[in-house]
Amino acid sequence: MRRNDARARNHPAYWAFLVHRLSGLALAVFLPLHFWALGQALDGAEALDGFLRFADRPLFKFAEWGLVVLLSLHMMGGLRLLVIEFAPWTGLRKDWLAVGLGAGACTGLAFLLALLG
């Protein structure tokens, strides 16, 4: 049995794969919490207002920013995979990796500016 080559972990495509998978896992962990928060509205306006007051803290604002960055990175990773799968050309195309990372960073910074502004 052949062991994995450590050089593969230094490849940009490996890091794109890892970011896409980890962001997907983090989003999957977030979804039940999101549904629970939305479910507070079923208990009435008072319960939802109480949760919204609790969530109006800097830690939650930072978490919202992280969520937007995760969503953006995951979306760009998915689009990258679609381009690799369905585009007629072959090869690594490091420019797609850079576009995905740049779009994720720009989205996160734009959301951060909206939170601070």
All heavy atoms as an XYZ file, in Angstrom:
914
protein
N       0.850     -1.186      0.000
C       0.000      0.000      0.000
C       0.891      1.243      0.000
O       1.844      1.331      0.746
C      -0.909     -0.013      1.228
C      -1.822      1.175      1.266
S      -2.852      1.222      2.722
C      -4.039     -0.005      2.305
N       0.547      2.183     -0.826
C       1.338      3.395     -0.962
C       0.794      4.484     -0.052
O      -0.408      4.726      0.002
C       1.279      3.852     -2.413
C       2.138      5.028     -2.671
C       2.061      5.397     -4.134
N       2.453      6.788     -4.234
C       2.274      7.525     -5.289
N       1.697      7.017     -6.342
N       2.651      8.766     -5.312
N       1.687      5.134      0.663
C       1.263      6.247      1.519
C       1.044      7.500      0.686
O       1.605      7.642     -0.392
C       2.344      6.534      2.565
C       2.443      5.415      3.592
C       3.373      5.772      4.691
N       2.850      6.971      5.344
C       3.581      7.761      6.097
N       4.835      7.513      6.316
N       3.050      8.821      6.663
N       0.240      8.400      1.191
C       0.010      9.667      0.487
C       1.298     10.461      0.440
O       2.042     10.518      1.415
C      -1.067     10.491      1.190
C      -2.436      9.937      0.957
O      -2.630      9.147      0.046
N      -3.379     10.333      1.782
N       1.527     11.082     -0.680
C       2.712     11.904     -0.858
C       2.489     13.238     -0.161
O       1.499     13.923     -0.409
C       2.959     12.099     -2.346
C       4.310     12.710     -2.638
O       5.028     13.059     -1.685
O       4.646     12.824     -3.819
N       3.406     13.636      0.713
C       3.266     14.886      1.459
C       3.315     16.097      0.537
O       2.791     17.159      0.873
C       4.351     14.993      2.520
N       3.911     15.950     -0.634
C       3.983     17.083     -1.566
C       2.596     17.478     -2.059
O       2.372     18.634     -2.421
C       4.876     16.740     -2.748
C       6.338     16.604     -2.363
C       7.142     16.180     -3.547
N       6.689     14.845     -3.922
C       7.079     14.205     -5.014
N       7.886     14.787     -5.852
N       6.648     12.993     -5.277
N       1.677     16.545     -2.094
C       0.328     16.858     -2.562
C      -0.358     17.860     -1.646
O      -1.214     18.628     -2.080
C      -0.505     15.586     -2.666
N       0.005     17.875     -0.379
C      -0.630     18.798      0.571
C      -0.126     20.233      0.405
O      -0.677     21.148      0.995
C      -0.395     18.308      1.990
C      -1.203     17.074      2.278
C      -1.294     16.810      3.758
N      -2.276     15.801      4.020
C      -2.016     14.508      4.105
N      -0.788     14.078      3.947
N      -2.983     13.652      4.347
N       0.911     20.425     -0.372
C       1.391     21.779     -0.654
C       0.837     22.314     -1.964
O       1.142     23.430     -2.354
C       2.925     21.793     -0.700
C       3.516     21.574      0.671
O       2.923     21.968      1.670
N       4.663     20.938      0.728
N       0.022     21.541     -2.627
C      -0.545     21.936     -3.912
C      -1.726     22.884     -3.672
O      -2.546     22.657     -2.781
C      -1.009     20.679     -4.653
C      -1.167     20.883     -6.107
N      -2.324     21.376     -6.657
C      -0.316     20.671     -7.126
C      -2.176     21.455     -7.954
N      -0.967     21.026     -8.273
N      -1.853     23.968     -4.451
C      -2.973     24.899     -4.258
C      -4.346     24.240     -4.388
O      -5.290     24.628     -3.699
C      -2.758     25.942     -5.361
C      -1.321     25.863     -5.701
C      -0.912     24.444     -5.471
N      -4.461     23.246     -5.247
C      -5.759     22.585     -5.410
C      -6.150     21.818     -4.144
O      -7.333     21.715     -3.818
C      -5.723     21.643     -6.610
N      -5.170     21.289     -3.416
C      -5.464     20.606     -2.157
C      -6.031     21.594     -1.142
O      -6.997     21.295     -0.445
C      -4.212     19.928     -1.599
C      -4.428     19.365     -0.218
C      -5.125     18.175     -0.051
C      -3.978     20.031      0.917
C      -5.346     17.659      1.208
C      -4.200     19.523      2.174
C      -4.879     18.334      2.325
O      -5.109     17.837      3.565
N      -5.443     22.782     -1.078
C      -5.920     23.787     -0.119
C      -7.306     24.282     -0.511
O      -8.139     24.553      0.353
C      -4.916     24.928      0.001
C      -3.687     24.442      0.692
C      -2.481     24.147      0.112
C      -3.551     24.125      2.073
N      -1.613     23.681      1.060
C      -2.234     23.661      2.274
C      -4.405     24.190      3.161
C      -1.765     23.269      3.527
C      -3.934     23.800      4.403
C      -2.628     23.350      4.584
N      -7.577     24.393     -1.806
C      -8.924     24.778     -2.252
C      -9.926     23.698     -1.861
O     -11.038     23.997     -1.398
C      -8.934     25.002     -3.758
N      -9.545     22.445     -2.041
C     -10.398     21.321     -1.630
C     -10.670     21.384     -0.125
O     -11.808     21.234      0.325
C      -9.713     20.004     -2.011
C     -10.062     18.841     -1.127
C     -11.250     18.152     -1.296
C      -9.196     18.428     -0.127
C     -11.568     17.080     -0.483
C      -9.506     17.362      0.687
C     -10.692     16.690      0.508
N      -9.619     21.620      0.661
C      -9.755     21.636      2.108
C     -10.659     22.779      2.580
O     -11.531     22.585      3.433
C      -8.370     21.742      2.761
C      -8.286     21.454      4.235
C      -8.710     20.026      4.530
C      -6.872     21.695      4.734
N     -10.468     23.967      2.006
C     -11.312     25.118      2.376
C     -12.768     24.838      2.020
O     -13.677     25.127      2.809
C     -10.805     26.407      1.696
C     -11.827     27.517      1.776
C      -9.497     26.851      2.322
N     -13.001     24.246      0.852
C     -14.370     23.957      0.434
C     -15.020     22.952      1.376
O     -16.171     23.122      1.789
C     -14.367     23.446     -1.011
C     -15.730     23.300     -1.586
N     -16.276     22.083     -1.879
C     -16.662     24.219     -1.902
C     -17.495     22.259     -2.359
N     -17.749     23.541     -2.394
N     -14.306     21.895      1.730
C     -14.874     20.874      2.621
C     -15.100     21.406      4.032
O     -16.155     21.176      4.627
C     -13.963     19.649      2.696
C     -13.828     18.863      1.423
C     -15.195     18.419      0.898
N     -15.085     17.509     -0.213
C     -15.045     17.871     -1.479
N     -15.091     19.139     -1.805
N     -14.976     16.967     -2.432
N     -14.125     22.127      4.577
C     -14.265     22.637      5.947
C     -15.354     23.708      6.038
O     -16.091     23.757      7.026
C     -12.926     23.166      6.452
C     -11.856     22.104      6.688
C     -10.547     22.752      7.115
C     -12.315     21.076      7.703
N     -15.456     24.555      5.027
C     -16.525     25.559      5.060
C     -17.886     24.882      4.957
O     -18.850     25.303      5.606
C     -16.341     26.586      3.942
O     -16.464     25.986      2.669
N     -17.979     23.809      4.184
C     -19.236     23.063      4.097
C     -19.606     22.421      5.422
O     -20.774     22.443      5.833
N     -18.622     21.861      6.107
C     -18.889     21.264      7.425
C     -19.322     22.322      8.433
O     -20.258     22.109      9.214
C     -17.655     20.529      7.935
C     -17.344     19.207      7.260
C     -15.996     18.673      7.740
C     -18.440     18.198      7.542
N     -18.651     23.472      8.419
C     -19.020     24.545      9.357
C     -20.431     25.049      9.074
O     -21.201     25.332     10.005
C     -18.010     25.683      9.259
N     -20.793     25.156      7.810
C     -22.150     25.585      7.471
C     -23.183     24.539      7.879
O     -24.287     24.880      8.312
C     -22.250     25.885      5.976
C     -21.472     27.108      5.510
C     -21.438     27.169      3.998
C     -22.042     28.368      6.106
N     -22.822     23.267      7.770
C     -23.738     22.207      8.189
C     -23.952     22.230      9.701
O     -25.044     21.921     10.177
C     -23.202     20.846      7.754
N     -22.934     22.605     10.453
C     -23.084     22.731     11.909
C     -23.952     23.942     12.247
O     -24.739     23.918     13.195
C     -21.698     22.840     12.578
C     -21.796     23.264     14.024
C     -20.955     21.517     12.454
N     -23.841     24.995     11.448
C     -24.593     26.217     11.704
C     -26.091     26.051     11.450
O     -26.912     26.650     12.149
C     -24.039     27.357     10.835
C     -24.964     28.525     10.731
C     -25.105     29.411     11.789
C     -25.724     28.740      9.595
C     -25.968     30.484     11.712
C     -26.591     29.806      9.494
C     -26.710     30.680     10.556
N     -26.468     25.258     10.463
C     -27.878     25.172     10.062
C     -28.843     24.797     11.188
O     -29.891     25.448     11.319
C     -28.030     24.212      8.890
C     -27.797     24.835      7.523
C     -27.910     23.783      6.440
C     -28.742     25.976      7.263
N     -28.563     23.793     12.022
C     -29.511     23.512     13.110
C     -29.673     24.688     14.074
O     -30.781     24.958     14.548
C     -28.902     22.308     13.819
C     -28.021     21.676     12.812
C     -27.515     22.784     11.944
N     -28.589     25.417     14.326
C     -28.697     26.596     15.192
C     -29.549     27.677     14.535
O     -30.334     28.352     15.211
C     -27.304     27.141     15.504
C     -26.393     26.217     16.291
C     -24.988     26.797     16.377
C     -26.956     25.966     17.675
N     -29.408     27.816     13.258
C     -30.199     28.804     12.522
C     -31.683     28.440     12.556
O     -32.538     29.303     12.788
C     -29.691     28.882     11.083
C     -30.439     29.834     10.222
N     -30.387     31.200     10.400
C     -31.254     29.626      9.171
C     -31.150     31.780      9.507
N     -31.689     30.850      8.737
N     -31.983     27.174     12.334
C     -33.375     26.740     12.370
C     -33.963     26.884     13.777
O     -35.133     27.221     13.939
C     -33.519     25.308     11.875
C     -33.253     25.169     10.403
C     -32.575     24.069      9.922
C     -33.673     26.124      9.505
C     -32.330     23.931      8.571
C     -33.432     26.001      8.144
C     -32.756     24.898      7.683
N     -33.154     26.641     14.793
C     -33.616     26.826     16.164
C     -33.939     28.306     16.406
O     -34.970     28.628     17.012
C     -32.557     26.339     17.158
C     -32.934     26.637     18.562
C     -33.788     25.953     19.349
C     -32.474     27.751     19.342
N     -33.896     26.551     20.574
C     -33.095     27.660     20.591
C     -31.605     28.801     19.102
C     -32.855     28.587     21.601
C     -31.372     29.717     20.102
C     -32.004     29.599     21.334
N     -33.077     29.195     15.922
C     -33.317     30.631     16.107
C     -34.590     31.058     15.378
O     -35.387     31.833     15.910
C     -32.120     31.432     15.604
N     -34.790     30.551     14.178
C     -36.017     30.878     13.450
C     -37.247     30.291     14.142
O     -38.327     30.870     14.112
C     -35.940     30.361     12.016
C     -34.967     31.084     11.094
C     -34.920     30.396      9.743
C     -35.331     32.536     10.946
N     -37.055     29.143     14.781
C     -38.158     28.512     15.499
C     -38.619     29.314     16.701
O     -39.733     29.106     17.200
N     -37.784     30.240     17.175
C     -38.189     31.098     18.289
C     -39.385     31.961     17.909
O     -40.160     32.357     18.771
C     -37.020     31.986     18.732
C     -35.839     31.221     19.296
C     -36.217     30.400     20.499
O     -36.795     30.903     21.460
N     -35.914     29.120     20.442
N     -39.533     32.242     16.630
C     -40.676     33.041     16.178
C     -41.981     32.279     16.360
O     -43.045     32.895     16.499
C     -40.495     33.435     14.714
N     -41.920     30.947     16.378
C     -43.134     30.158     16.583
C     -43.660     30.272     18.013
O     -44.840     30.049     18.252
C     -42.867     28.686     16.252
C     -42.478     28.401     14.796
C     -42.129     26.928     14.640
C     -43.600     28.797     13.870
N     -42.758     30.631     18.938
C     -43.162     30.800     20.335
C     -43.735     32.181     20.613
O     -44.091     32.480     21.743
C     -41.974     30.541     21.260
C     -41.523     29.096     21.211
O     -42.354     28.228     20.888
O     -40.341     28.840     21.497
N     -43.758     33.015     19.612
C     -44.327     34.347     19.773
C     -43.277     35.420     19.564
O     -42.073     35.173     19.546
N     -43.775     36.635     19.427
C     -42.892     37.764     19.174
C     -41.979     38.045     20.359
O     -40.836     38.470     20.179
C     -43.718     39.003     18.849
N     -42.460     37.798     21.559
C     -41.659     38.068     22.756
C     -40.430     37.162     22.820
O     -39.329     37.616     23.147
C     -42.525     37.868     23.995
C     -42.089     38.702     25.166
C     -43.120     38.602     26.264
O     -44.178     39.251     26.145
O     -42.849     37.867     27.223
N     -40.598     35.888     22.484
C     -39.470     34.953     22.496
C     -38.452     35.322     21.421
O     -37.240     35.292     21.662
C     -39.958     33.522     22.283
N     -38.942     35.703     20.244
C     -38.028     36.099     19.168
C     -37.310     37.386     19.525
O     -36.105     37.507     19.292
C     -38.788     36.256     17.855
C     -37.932     36.624     16.644
C     -36.894     35.547     16.360
C     -38.802     36.865     15.428
N     -38.009     38.350     20.106
C     -37.357     39.602     20.505
C     -36.290     39.348     21.563
O     -35.235     39.977     21.542
C     -38.391     40.598     21.034
C     -39.222     41.208     19.915
O     -38.769     41.155     18.752
O     -40.322     41.715     20.215
N     -36.565     38.437     22.480
C     -35.567     38.091     23.491
C     -34.317     37.483     22.869
O     -33.197     37.822     23.251
N     -34.514     36.614     21.891
C     -33.348     36.027     21.224
C     -32.594     37.086     20.431
O     -31.364     37.100     20.427
C     -33.780     34.889     20.298
C     -32.636     34.352     19.497
C     -31.691     33.525     20.091
C     -32.484     34.686     18.167
C     -30.628     33.044     19.369
C     -31.424     34.208     17.439
C     -30.488     33.384     18.041
N     -33.309     37.978     19.759
C     -32.646     39.017     18.975
C     -31.866     39.979     19.865
O     -30.794     40.452     19.478
C     -33.662     39.762     18.120
C     -34.280     38.940     16.990
C     -35.337     39.757     16.257
C     -33.216     38.443     16.034
N     -32.380     40.275     21.052
C     -31.621     41.104     21.998
C     -30.356     40.368     22.444
O     -29.299     40.965     22.562
C     -32.480     41.449     23.213
C     -33.383     42.637     22.996
C     -33.995     43.128     24.306
N     -34.734     42.075     25.015
C     -35.991     41.731     24.761
N     -36.657     42.342     23.812
N     -36.583     40.778     25.453
N     -30.491     39.064     22.679
C     -29.334     38.255     23.075
C     -28.295     38.205     21.952
O     -27.097     38.254     22.204
C     -29.788     36.839     23.438
C     -28.671     35.895     23.723
C     -27.942     36.003     24.894
C     -28.340     34.898     22.824
C     -26.903     35.141     25.168
C     -27.316     34.021     23.079
C     -26.593     34.142     24.261
N     -28.771     38.143     20.712
C     -27.863     38.025     19.568
C     -27.265     39.359     19.135
O     -26.411     39.385     18.258
C     -28.595     37.394     18.388
N     -27.704     40.455     19.748
C     -27.174     41.769     19.378
C     -25.940     42.089     20.218
O     -25.869     43.101     20.905
C     -28.253     42.831     19.556
C     -27.891     44.130     18.861
O     -27.122     44.077     17.891
O     -28.361     45.191     19.316
N     -24.952     41.221     20.142
C     -23.690     41.364     20.871
C     -22.543     41.300     19.878
O     -22.668     40.729     18.800
C     -23.548     40.249     21.898
C     -24.600     40.306     22.968
C     -24.424     39.204     23.955
N     -25.470     39.313     24.971
C     -25.584     38.490     25.974
N     -24.737     37.499     26.119
N     -26.548     38.648     26.847
N     -21.401     41.874     20.244
C     -20.255     41.866     19.312
C     -19.806     40.460     18.905
O     -19.403     40.262     17.758
C     -19.154     42.580     20.094
C     -19.872     43.439     21.073
C     -21.124     42.695     21.426
N     -19.890     39.499     19.796
C     -19.486     38.141     19.445
C     -20.375     37.581     18.336
O     -19.893     36.931     17.398
C     -19.544     37.233     20.674
C     -19.179     35.773     20.438
C     -17.724     35.654     19.990
C     -19.412     34.954     21.690
N     -21.673     37.857     18.403
C     -22.591     37.398     17.367
C     -22.355     38.138     16.049
O     -22.487     37.555     14.984
C     -24.041     37.556     17.814
C     -24.505     36.459     18.712
C     -24.334     36.540     20.076
C     -25.103     35.335     18.186
C     -24.748     35.527     20.908
C     -25.524     34.308     19.003
C     -25.346     34.402     20.376
N     -22.007     39.413     16.137
C     -21.701     40.171     14.914
C     -20.468     39.586     14.240
O     -20.415     39.451     13.019
C     -21.483     41.648     15.230
C     -22.685     42.327     15.833
C     -23.844     42.360     14.874
C     -25.015     43.071     15.511
N     -26.209     42.983     14.718
N     -19.460     39.234     15.032
C     -18.262     38.609     14.493
C     -18.603     37.255     13.874
O     -18.098     36.900     12.805
C     -17.201     38.455     15.580
C     -15.937     37.823     15.094
C     -15.053     38.538     14.301
C     -15.645     36.510     15.409
C     -13.888     37.957     13.838
C     -14.483     35.913     14.956
C     -13.609     36.636     14.165
N     -19.481     36.509     14.533
C     -19.894     35.208     14.003
C     -20.664     35.377     12.693
O     -20.517     34.557     11.780
C     -20.736     34.466     15.035
N     -21.481     36.417     12.579
C     -22.183     36.688     11.323
C     -21.188     36.967     10.210
O     -21.353     36.505      9.083
C     -23.122     37.885     11.477
C     -24.380     37.597     12.244
C     -25.240     38.841     12.401
O     -24.886     39.910     11.837
O     -26.263     38.750     13.085
N     -20.153     37.746     10.537
C     -19.119     38.022      9.552
C     -18.446     36.722      9.117
O     -18.243     36.486      7.926
C     -18.089     38.984     10.138
C     -16.883     39.141      9.273
C     -16.791     39.875      8.129
C     -15.622     38.514      9.462
N     -15.534     39.749      7.603
C     -14.800     38.925      8.402
C     -15.113     37.662     10.428
C     -13.489     38.489      8.291
C     -13.803     37.238     10.319
C     -13.013     37.653      9.256
N     -18.121     35.866     10.074
C     -17.509     34.582      9.747
C     -18.422     33.727      8.890
O     -17.976     33.038      7.971
N     -19.706     33.773      9.174
C     -20.672     33.015      8.387
C     -20.714     33.494      6.937
O     -20.748     32.690      6.008
C     -22.059     33.119      9.020
C     -23.185     32.413      8.299
C     -22.939     30.910      8.316
C     -24.501     32.752      8.941
N     -20.697     34.798      6.744
C     -20.702     35.345      5.388
C     -19.433     34.943      4.652
O     -19.477     34.570      3.469
C     -20.878     36.882      5.426
C     -20.592     37.503      4.070
C     -22.277     37.237      5.886
N     -18.291     34.974      5.324
C     -17.037     34.560      4.688
C     -17.101     33.077      4.335
O     -16.709     32.672      3.229
C     -15.835     34.870      5.601
C     -14.567     34.224      5.080
C     -15.649     36.372      5.731
N     -17.604     32.248      5.252
C     -17.732     30.815      4.961
C     -18.654     30.561      3.772
O     -18.353     29.740      2.898
C     -18.267     30.070      6.184
C     -17.296     29.818      7.324
C     -18.033     29.216      8.508
C     -16.170     28.917      6.879
N     -19.786     31.254      3.738
C     -20.710     31.099      2.614
C     -20.062     31.497      1.294
O     -20.198     30.805      0.287
C     -21.975     31.928      2.842
C     -22.994     31.356      3.801
C     -24.032     32.412      4.159
C     -23.666     30.147      3.210
N     -19.348     32.601      1.312
C     -18.707     33.073      0.094
C     -17.609     32.120     -0.366
O     -17.511     31.792     -1.553
C     -18.131     34.471      0.334
O     -17.483     34.925     -0.812
N     -16.775     31.660      0.557
C     -15.717     30.721      0.190
C     -16.294     29.406     -0.325
O     -15.787     28.833     -1.291
C     -14.798     30.471      1.381
C     -13.875     31.623      1.773
C     -13.135     31.286      3.053
C     -12.907     31.941      0.659
N     -17.347     28.932      0.318
C     -17.956     27.677     -0.104
C     -18.596     27.829     -1.492
O     -18.471     26.940     -2.341
C     -18.987     27.214      0.923
C     -19.433     25.810      0.714
N     -18.627     24.738      0.984
C     -20.589     25.309      0.251
C     -19.271     23.629      0.694
N     -20.474     23.945      0.239
N     -19.251     28.956     -1.724
C     -19.857     29.187     -3.025
C     -18.792     29.274     -4.118
O     -18.923     28.664     -5.181
C     -20.682     30.470     -3.027
C     -21.357     30.722     -4.357
S     -22.152     32.314     -4.474
C     -20.750     33.387     -4.617
N     -17.720     29.998     -3.856
C     -16.671     30.127     -4.865
C     -15.970     28.792     -5.095
O     -15.584     28.480     -6.226
C     -15.669     31.211     -4.459
C     -16.265     32.612     -4.452
S     -17.137     33.065     -5.966
C     -15.814     33.094     -7.132
N     -15.803     28.000     -4.051
C     -15.228     26.666     -4.224
C     -16.129     25.777     -5.068
O     -15.656     25.015     -5.917
N     -17.424     25.882     -4.866
C     -18.370     25.116     -5.668
C     -18.369     25.554     -7.124
O     -18.408     24.725     -8.035
N     -18.308     26.861     -7.347
C     -18.241     27.356     -8.722
C     -16.942     26.916     -9.393
O     -16.930     26.572    -10.576
C     -18.365     28.882     -8.746
C     -19.736     29.432     -8.397
C     -19.692     30.959     -8.340
C     -20.769     28.967     -9.396
N     -15.851     26.910     -8.637
C     -14.574     26.433     -9.166
C     -14.684     24.976     -9.597
O     -14.214     24.590    -10.672
C     -13.490     26.590     -8.102
C     -12.154     26.042     -8.517
C     -11.180     26.051     -7.329
N     -10.153     25.081     -7.581
C     -10.186     23.810     -7.201
N     -11.211     23.366     -6.515
N      -9.210     22.996     -7.486
N     -15.332     24.167     -8.764
C     -15.499     22.757     -9.125
C     -16.369     22.592    -10.365
O     -16.114     21.736    -11.210
C     -16.106     21.983     -7.959
C     -15.170     21.739     -6.783
C     -15.931     21.078     -5.644
C     -13.990     20.901     -7.199
N     -17.405     23.407    -10.492
C     -18.247     23.344    -11.685
C     -17.468     23.718    -12.939
O     -17.627     23.088    -13.991
C     -19.459     24.261    -11.527
C     -20.542     23.766    -10.581
C     -21.592     24.851    -10.373
C     -21.174     22.500    -11.107
N     -16.619     24.730    -12.833
C     -15.810     25.128    -13.984
C     -14.844     24.012    -14.347
O     -14.676     23.677    -15.524
C     -15.056     26.441    -13.687
C     -13.956     26.692    -14.701
C     -16.024     27.605    -13.654
N     -14.198     23.410    -13.352
C     -13.270     22.321    -13.628
C     -14.003     21.145    -14.257
O     -13.504     20.510    -15.185
C     -12.551     21.892    -12.332
C     -11.556     22.971    -11.917
C     -11.847     20.557    -12.491
C     -10.949     22.741    -10.555
N     -15.194     20.864    -13.775
C     -15.940     19.699    -14.254
C     -16.506     19.892    -15.658
O     -16.449     18.986    -16.487
C     -17.077     19.391    -13.281
C     -17.785     18.107    -13.529
C     -16.962     16.891    -13.190
O     -16.089     16.983    -12.311
O     -17.189     15.843    -13.814
N     -17.038     21.062    -15.943
C     -17.784     21.242    -17.182
C     -17.098     22.111    -18.225
O     -17.592     22.215    -19.338
C     -19.166     21.809    -16.878
C     -20.008     20.868    -16.076
C     -20.407     21.189    -14.790
C     -20.396     19.645    -16.604
C     -21.184     20.322    -14.049
C     -21.170     18.771    -15.869
C     -21.558     19.106    -14.590
N     -16.003     22.775    -17.880
C     -15.308     23.606    -18.875
C     -14.512     22.714    -19.829
O     -14.046     21.645    -19.437
C     -14.387     24.596    -18.183
N     -14.346     23.136    -21.066
C     -13.684     22.269    -22.046
C     -12.168     22.188    -21.904
O     -11.544     21.339    -22.505
C     -14.071     22.904    -23.387
C     -14.338     24.329    -23.076
C     -14.887     24.342    -21.672
N     -11.541     23.069    -21.128
C     -10.087     23.037    -21.018
C      -9.660     22.190    -19.821
O     -10.446     21.862    -18.957
C      -9.516     24.452    -20.928
C     -10.068     25.236    -19.789
C      -9.680     25.184    -18.495
C     -11.125     26.184    -19.833
N     -10.415     26.032    -17.720
C     -11.306     26.664    -18.523
C     -11.931     26.678    -20.852
C     -12.268     27.621    -18.218
C     -12.871     27.621    -20.522
C     -13.039     28.082    -19.229
N      -8.368     21.868    -19.776
C      -7.829     21.038    -18.702
C      -6.695     21.780    -18.012
O      -6.219     22.804    -18.491
C      -7.297     19.702    -19.241
O      -6.261     19.974    -20.169
C      -8.403     18.902    -19.897
N      -6.228     21.243    -16.909
C      -5.123     21.840    -16.166
C      -5.600     22.391    -14.839
O      -6.784     22.373    -14.515
N      -4.667     22.893    -14.062
C      -4.965     23.363    -12.709
C      -5.738     24.673    -12.706
O      -6.670     24.848    -11.952
C      -3.665     23.521    -11.913
C      -3.791     24.190    -10.548
C      -4.672     23.350     -9.638
C      -2.449     24.398     -9.928
N      -5.342     25.635    -13.506
C      -5.965     26.959    -13.548
C      -5.906     27.633    -12.183
O      -6.902     27.829    -11.498
C      -7.398     26.878    -14.071
C      -7.459     26.414    -15.505
C      -8.862     26.269    -16.003
N      -9.682     25.340    -15.279
C      -9.632     24.027    -15.410
N      -8.767     23.488    -16.207
N     -10.434     23.252    -14.724
N      -4.686     27.970    -11.789
C      -4.495     28.639    -10.499
C      -5.229     29.967    -10.426
O      -5.542     30.437     -9.343
C      -3.005     28.866    -10.244
C      -2.250     27.606     -9.953
C      -0.802     27.909     -9.656
C      -0.040     26.617     -9.468
N       1.370     26.857     -9.224
N      -5.523     30.538    -11.581
C      -6.255     31.800    -11.557
C      -7.659     31.625    -10.976
O      -8.180     32.511    -10.318
C      -6.315     32.434    -12.946
C      -6.818     31.479    -14.017
O      -6.793     30.258    -13.791
O      -7.220     31.962    -15.095
N      -8.287     30.464    -11.168
C      -9.601     30.214    -10.566
C      -9.506     30.117     -9.056
O     -10.414     30.528     -8.328
C     -10.239     28.951    -11.127
C     -10.757     29.155    -12.506
C     -10.225     28.671    -13.657
C     -11.894     29.930    -12.884
N     -10.972     29.105    -14.727
C     -11.999     29.865    -14.293
C     -12.832     30.669    -12.168
C     -13.003     30.511    -14.989
C     -13.840     31.301    -12.868
C     -13.921     31.231    -14.254
N      -8.381     29.582     -8.563
C      -8.168     29.533     -7.118
C      -8.058     30.945     -6.560
O      -8.635     31.275     -5.523
C      -6.902     28.741     -6.783
C      -6.876     27.278     -7.184
C      -5.506     26.699     -6.936
C      -7.928     26.513     -6.435
N      -7.304     31.785     -7.263
C      -7.121     33.158     -6.804
C      -8.428     33.944     -6.868
O      -8.734     34.734     -5.969
C      -6.051     33.847     -7.652
N      -9.220     33.740     -7.920
C     -10.509     34.430     -8.039
C     -11.440     34.021     -6.898
O     -12.103     34.863     -6.286
C     -11.162     34.138     -9.414
C     -12.617     34.565     -9.434
C     -10.394     34.841    -10.505
N     -11.485     32.739     -6.587
C     -12.336     32.268     -5.495
C     -11.923     32.840     -4.150
O     -12.765     33.311     -3.377
N     -10.643     32.827     -3.870
C     -10.158     33.379     -2.602
C     -10.379     34.885     -2.547
O     -10.792     35.426     -1.517
C      -8.681     33.039     -2.423
C      -8.062     33.435     -1.101
C      -8.757     32.710      0.049
C      -6.589     33.119     -1.105
N     -10.131     35.558     -3.650
C     -10.335     37.009     -3.687
C     -11.794     37.392     -3.520
O     -12.126     38.340     -2.805
N     -12.690     36.662     -4.166
C     -14.121     36.960     -4.029
C     -14.594     36.705     -2.603
O     -15.388     37.474     -2.056
C     -14.933     36.126     -5.013
N     -14.102     35.638     -1.981
C     -14.459     35.368     -0.593
C     -13.976     36.467      0.336
O     -14.698     36.922      1.235
N     -12.740     36.918      0.128
C     -12.194     37.988      0.962
C     -12.942     39.298      0.744
O     -13.241     40.018      1.710
C     -10.704     38.162      0.671
N     -13.257     39.630     -0.507
C     -13.977     40.870     -0.791
C     -15.378     40.866     -0.182
O     -15.827     41.877      0.364
C     -14.069     41.094     -2.295
S     -12.502     41.587     -3.027
N     -16.050     39.740     -0.256
C     -17.385     39.639      0.330
C     -17.315     39.816      1.841
O     -18.136     40.519      2.435
C     -18.025     38.289     -0.022
O     -18.044     38.147     -1.434
C     -19.423     38.179      0.533
N     -16.344     39.165      2.470
C     -16.176     39.301      3.916
C     -15.856     40.728      4.326
O     -16.401     41.241      5.306
N     -14.991     41.400      3.577
C     -14.659     42.786      3.900
C     -15.847     43.715      3.678
O     -16.069     44.636      4.477
C     -13.462     43.239      3.069
C     -12.119     42.623      3.465
C     -11.040     43.027      2.464
C     -11.731     43.028      4.867
N     -16.615     43.481      2.627
C     -17.796     44.312      2.385
C     -18.813     44.146      3.512
O     -19.412     45.124      3.971
C     -18.423     43.959      1.035
N     -19.006     42.920      3.975
C     -19.944     42.696      5.073
C     -19.419     43.326      6.355
O     -20.187     43.895      7.134
C     -20.176     41.198      5.259
C     -21.257     40.890      6.241
C     -22.587     41.035      5.887
C     -20.959     40.456      7.520
C     -23.594     40.751      6.793
C     -21.954     40.172      8.426
C     -23.276     40.316      8.059
N     -18.106     43.244      6.583
C     -17.516     43.861      7.765
C     -17.715     45.368      7.742
O     -18.043     45.975      8.775
C     -16.033     43.499      7.854
C     -15.298     43.971      9.090
C     -15.890     43.330     10.344
C     -13.825     43.651      8.974
N     -17.534     45.982      6.590
C     -17.754     47.427      6.472
C     -19.223     47.771      6.730
O     -19.527     48.796      7.337
C     -17.335     47.917      5.097
C     -15.828     48.007      4.857
C     -15.543     48.364      3.408
C     -15.201     49.015      5.796
N     -20.136     46.926      6.270
C     -21.561     47.174      6.509
C     -21.892     47.054      8.005
O     -22.733     47.790      8.512
C     -22.409     46.193      5.700
N     -21.224     46.125      8.696
C     -21.461     45.981     10.133
C     -20.929     47.171     10.909
O     -21.543     47.622     11.879
C     -20.792     44.715     10.660
C     -21.510     43.385     10.452
C     -20.668     42.245     10.995
C     -22.867     43.392     11.120
N     -19.776     47.675     10.504
C     -19.145     48.778     11.238
C     -19.728     50.133     10.866
O     -19.640     51.069     11.652
C     -17.637     48.782     10.956
C     -16.882     47.547     11.445
C     -15.425     47.629     11.040
C     -17.033     47.370     12.936
N     -20.315     50.226      9.688
C     -20.824     51.515      9.203
C     -22.171     51.865      9.674
O     -22.909     51.449     10.436
